[in-house]
């Protein structure tokens, strides 16, 4: 470890040679991409610690924050992912990935973050099913439908899957989280996987989304409070769309009239993902309608 390269960083601060020694400790069998990522991560983390003069107590508080996120996470909730969300990391990574995809293919449906509440065990449902099994009295039901097509050929994609999930409301305004609502009322409420027909069309009934706060009982919510930020997400619906031979799409669609569009607590809003809900006539199940078409790129 060299000591002459500290460059005004203090006599007790390990210098650049120390950081390089940590990077060089990776063995020759380290995969190239892992070497690239870890070398950059080590460099930036070390520089961050030097820049803010990170103390042992502060470092340990960060470790405990990460540990708590892991301890709270399960197959219904990913608190570590939510922690990344509130500092904008998942939205940034999503944008980097989407930007790379659009370099070779224009016209793609925009992506958005997965979020911490997607579930692998969501059931498949018949076309036109209502995913809300116990609709709150203040909720507005929406008939949602659209077509999934190949962005390059414009051809419809039969048997594509549209995985959809959303939050609910309770009473007049206070939202119930994805997990809590399913636990207290019915498993997989407000979730469903739908298949497109021979013409690439899907349909379902859901709720018009409302804003809701991210959970405040974990480290992500506590961090928001410490940073003096609000906890609300704008009204949105999650979608994950997949078709054979095509790249999967994960996205969210947002109510264009929601007041939190410009101030999302997880920074996931994109202008092209804002939608309008139209009045629906002659349907006893829904007073609103939303047509949302999706384009996928070939794998």
SULVENNOR-V606971 format. One record per backbone hydrogen bond with DSSP energy under -0.5 kcal/mol. CO is the residue of the C=O (numbers start at 1). NH is the residue of the N-H. Records with the same first field share a line. If there is no record, write none. Layout:
CO = NH + NH
This chain:
2 = 15
3 = 6
5 = 16
10 = 13
12 = 14
15 = 18 + 19
16 = 20
17 = 21
18 = 22
19 = 23
20 = 24
21 = 25
22 = 25
23 = 26
27 = 30
31 = 35
32 = 36
33 = 37
34 = 38
35 = 39
36 = 40
37 = 41
38 = 42
39 = 43
40 = 44
41 = 45
42 = 46
43 = 47
44 = 48
45 = 49
46 = 50
47 = 51
48 = 52
49 = 53 + 54
55 = 59
56 = 60
57 = 61
58 = 62
59 = 63
60 = 64
61 = 65
62 = 66
63 = 67
64 = 68
65 = 69
66 = 70
67 = 71
68 = 72
69 = 73
77 = 74 + 79
78 = 82
79 = 83
80 = 84
81 = 85
82 = 86
83 = 87
84 = 87 + 89 + 90
85 = 88
88 = 92
89 = 93
90 = 94
91 = 95
92 = 96
93 = 97
94 = 98
95 = 99
96 = 100
97 = 101
98 = 102
99 = 103
100 = 103 + 104
101 = 104 + 105
115 = 118
116 = 78
119 = 122
123 = 193
126 = 129
129 = 131 + 205
131 = 133 + 190 + 191
136 = 139
139 = 141
140 = 208
141 = 287 + 288
142 = 144 + 206
143 = 290
144 = 204
145 = 292
146 = 202
147 = 149 + 294
148 = 157
149 = 296
150 = 154
155 = 150
156 = 158
157 = 160
160 = 196
161 = 163 + 242
162 = 164 + 194
163 = 240
164 = 192
165 = 238
168 = 176
170 = 173 + 174
174 = 170
176 = 168
177 = 181
178 = 182
179 = 183
180 = 184
181 = 185 + 186
186 = 189
188 = 191
190 = 166
192 = 164 + 194
193 = 125
194 = 162
196 = 159
197 = 200
200 = 148
201 = 197
202 = 146
203 = 128
204 = 144
205 = 131
206 = 142
212 = 233
218 = 222
219 = 223
220 = 224
221 = 225
222 = 226
223 = 227
224 = 229
225 = 228
231 = 214
232 = 265
233 = 212
235 = 255
237 = 253
238 = 165
239 = 251
240 = 163
241 = 249
242 = 161
243 = 246
245 = 299
249 = 241
250 = 112
251 = 239
253 = 237
254 = 275
255 = 258
258 = 261
260 = 263
264 = 267
270 = 273
271 = 274
273 = 254
275 = 256
276 = 278
278 = 289
282 = 284
283 = 286
287 = 280
288 = 143
289 = 278
290 = 145 + 292
294 = 149
295 = 109
296 = 151
297 = 247
